[in-house]
Amino acid sequence: MKHTYFCPLDHFGSVGLTGQDAQKFLQGQITCDVNEVTKSKGQAGAYCTPKGNVIANFDLVTHQDTLLLHMPRSMVATMQQAMAKYIVFSKAKLYDASSDWCRFVVWGDHAAACIKATFGLVPDTRLGAIQNEDCLVWSNNTDNNEFVVYCRPTAKVGVIASLEQGASLAEISGWDARQINQGLIYVTPDISDSYVPQMLNLQATGAINFKKGCYTGQEVVARMQYLGKLKRHIFIGQVTSLEALEVGQQINASKRKNVGKITSLAYTGENAYAFTAVINCTEAQENQLHLNEQEGASISLLPLPYEIDPQVFERIKL
């Protein structure tokens, strides 16, 4: 039996940028190439501290004359505050665009057909986008039939009615688990300013452009990539626990404590969780892992769905 689902993405929001200098300003701040963003194509990216730690990551898209950074709603104010001190000399406006849009995700076997029936067109590339005056849709993953939908609040009722014709309403945990299984993560306040982009595998998921030039934290990010110093990064896994898990929860190994921390999670039923965690590579490969103070809660790590350049761990001289 084939299944297609949709659900509101109410815990996500947007930072908006407008003005004649918006693109130029943002280009000097974030890891992706803003010049590659068009009305039909977005980019994944991140915003770092001068020390190279990720404050937040996002999907960058544009609707009409506005750049939108799609991220957890809990990170919007943090992003605004961090960028505000740099934008004062630019002819650009930075604002919270969260209430300007209603957000949905659509996924499953016939998700593309559902999107086409609702909006007339369907994006056919990763972060490919379609839009009209009231709506913006982009592909989260074309191989897995996953889409993010933005619509104006005035269009919400009609969009829901149309989506219901081809998809069933689902819990957000189902979507979260799919993101985890793809090794994708959005930074939340619990882990903001804690990891450089490579520790979150952002170089492997297309969120860093190493040819675009300078941006905040660029020197640190480039040094990590080209000097081969990475010792820990995102892994995906699953665990069964009678206690509720939390982002930031410590992971221990059989021979050493505190070898990693949970960075995102989704409840999958029957006391089971899917999660991402930044874990020391040595312990991840050689030791049995378990949750802190829960030795019976053994962790099973799963293969990442993408490759990570081994030279980011140890630079090989050619």
TAWO-V800269 format. One record per residue. N is the residue number from 1. RES is the residue in one letter. SS is DSSP state (H for helix, E for strand, - for the rest). PSI is psi in whole degrees, -180 to 180 (* if undefined). Layout:
[[N/RES/SS/PSI] [N/RES/SS/PSI]]
This chain:
[[1/M/-/134] [2/K/-/146] [3/H/-/144] [4/T/E/138] [5/Y/E/159] [6/F/E/158] [7/C/E/154] [8/P/E/147] [9/L/-/58] [10/D/-/-21] [11/H/-/10] [12/F/E/154] [13/G/E/-165] [14/S/E/142] [15/V/E/130] [16/G/E/146] [17/L/E/131] [18/T/E/168] [19/G/-/161] [20/Q/-/-22] [21/D/-/8] [22/A/H/-47] [23/Q/H/-45] [24/K/H/-44] [25/F/H/-49] [26/L/H/-33] [27/Q/H/-33] [28/G/-/6] [29/Q/-/-30] [30/I/E/168] [31/T/-/-23] [32/C/-/169] [33/D/-/106] [34/V/H/-28] [35/N/H/-16] [36/E/H/-3] [37/V/-/127] [38/T/E/-180] [39/K/-/-16] [40/S/-/7] [41/K/E/127] [42/G/-/-176] [43/Q/E/144] [44/A/E/146] [45/G/E/-180] [46/A/E/157] [47/Y/E/126] [48/C/E/161] [49/T/-/167] [50/P/-/-23] [51/K/-/2] [52/G/-/2] [53/N/E/142] [54/V/E/118] [55/I/E/-47] [56/A/E/156] [57/N/E/166] [58/F/E/171] [59/D/E/127] [60/L/E/120] [61/V/E/170] [62/T/E/140] [63/H/E/117] [64/Q/-/-115] [65/D/-/21] [66/T/E/130] [67/L/E/135] [68/L/E/128] [69/L/E/107] [70/H/E/120] [71/M/E/170] [72/P/E/137] [73/R/H/-31] [74/S/H/-12] [75/M/H/-7] [76/V/H/-49] [77/A/H/-39] [78/T/H/-44] [79/M/H/-44] [80/Q/H/-48] [81/Q/H/-39] [82/A/H/-39] [83/M/H/-24] [84/A/H/-35] [85/K/H/-15] [86/Y/H/-18] [87/I/H/-7] [88/V/-/-26] [89/F/-/9] [90/S/-/150] [91/K/-/71] [92/A/-/152] [93/K/E/132] [94/L/E/129] [95/Y/E/164] [96/D/E/111] [97/A/-/13] [98/S/H/-43] [99/S/H/-6] [100/D/H/-15] [101/W/-/152] [102/C/E/143] [103/R/E/140] [104/F/E/158] [105/V/E/144] [106/V/E/132] [107/W/E/164] [108/G/E/-175] [109/D/-/-41] [110/H/-/28] [111/A/H/-41] [112/A/H/-42] [113/A/H/-36] [114/C/H/-43] [115/I/H/-43] [116/K/H/-39] [117/A/H/-31] [118/T/H/-39] [119/F/H/-5] [120/G/-/-26] [121/L/-/169] [122/V/-/132] [123/P/-/142] [124/D/-/13] [125/T/-/159] [126/R/-/121] [127/L/-/14] [128/G/E/145] [129/A/E/153] [130/I/E/155] [131/Q/E/158] [132/N/-/-168] [133/E/-/-36] [134/D/-/-7] [135/C/E/155] [136/L/E/129] [137/V/E/134] [138/W/E/158] [139/S/E/124] [140/N/E/-36] [141/N/E/108] [142/T/-/-34] [143/D/-/-34] [144/N/-/9] [145/N/-/62] [146/E/E/134] [147/F/E/146] [148/V/E/132] [149/V/E/127] [150/Y/E/136] [151/C/E/151] [152/R/-/149] [153/P/H/-33] [154/T/H/-20] [155/A/H/-2] [156/K/H/-48] [157/V/H/-45] [158/G/H/-39] [159/V/H/-45] [160/I/H/-45] [161/A/H/-39] [162/S/H/-44] [163/L/H/-36] [164/E/H/-21] [165/Q/H/-26] [166/G/H/-3] [167/A/-/155] [168/S/E/142] [169/L/E/133] [170/A/-/169] [171/E/-/148] [172/I/H/-24] [173/S/H/-30] [174/G/H/-41] [175/W/H/-45] [176/D/H/-41] [177/A/H/-37] [178/R/H/-41] [179/Q/H/-42] [180/I/H/-44] [181/N/H/-18] [182/Q/-/4] [183/G/-/27] [184/L/-/144] [185/I/-/144] [186/Y/-/130] [187/V/-/138] [188/T/-/170] [189/P/-/-29] [190/D/-/-27] [191/I/-/6] [192/S/-/141] [193/D/-/32] [194/S/-/-23] [195/Y/-/144] [196/V/E/160] [197/P/H/-38] [198/Q/H/-26] [199/M/H/-21] [200/L/H/10] [201/N/-/24] [202/L/-/-25] [203/Q/-/-26] [204/A/-/-19] [205/T/-/13] [206/G/-/18] [207/A/-/0] [208/I/-/129] [209/N/-/112] [210/F/-/2] [211/K/-/-2] [212/K/-/-18] [213/G/-/-163] [214/C/-/146] [215/Y/-/169] [216/T/-/123] [217/G/-/3] [218/Q/H/-41] [219/E/H/-42] [220/V/H/-44] [221/V/H/-44] [222/A/H/-41] [223/R/H/-41] [224/M/H/-39] [225/Q/H/-40] [226/Y/H/-10] [227/L/H/-5] [228/G/-/56] [229/K/-/5] [230/L/-/129] [231/K/-/-13] [232/R/E/153] [233/H/E/180] [234/I/E/131] [235/F/E/158] [236/I/E/148] [237/G/E/-175] [238/Q/E/153] [239/V/E/149] [240/T/E/128] [241/S/-/138] [242/L/-/-14] [243/E/-/145] [244/A/-/136] [245/L/-/159] [246/E/-/147] [247/V/-/135] [248/G/-/-6] [249/Q/-/139] [250/Q/E/144] [251/I/E/135] [252/N/E/157] [253/A/E/169] [254/S/-/-28] [255/K/-/-2] [256/R/-/142] [257/K/-/161] [258/N/-/59] [259/V/-/-1] [260/G/E/170] [261/K/E/144] [262/I/E/133] [263/T/E/-21] [264/S/E/156] [265/L/E/161] [266/A/E/133] [267/Y/E/128] [268/T/E/7] [269/G/E/151] [270/E/-/47] [271/N/-/20] [272/A/E/148] [273/Y/E/143] [274/A/E/146] [275/F/E/161] [276/T/E/151] [277/A/E/142] [278/V/E/118] [279/I/E/143] [280/N/E/130] [281/C/H/-41] [282/T/H/-49] [283/E/H/-34] [284/A/H/-31] [285/Q/H/-24] [286/E/H/-16] [287/N/-/157] [288/Q/-/131] [289/L/E/150] [290/H/E/164] [291/L/E/148] [292/N/-/132] [293/E/-/19] [294/Q/E/72] [295/E/E/-22] [296/G/E/-13] [297/A/E/75] [298/S/E/142] [299/I/E/135] [300/S/E/120] [301/L/E/145] [302/L/E/156] [303/P/-/140] [304/L/-/146] [305/P/-/8] [306/Y/-/165] [307/E/-/147] [308/I/-/127] [309/D/-/118] [310/P/H/-20] [311/Q/H/-13] [312/V/H/-18] [313/F/-/-43] [314/E/-/111] [315/R/-/122] [316/I/-/125] [317/K/-/123] [318/L/-/*]]
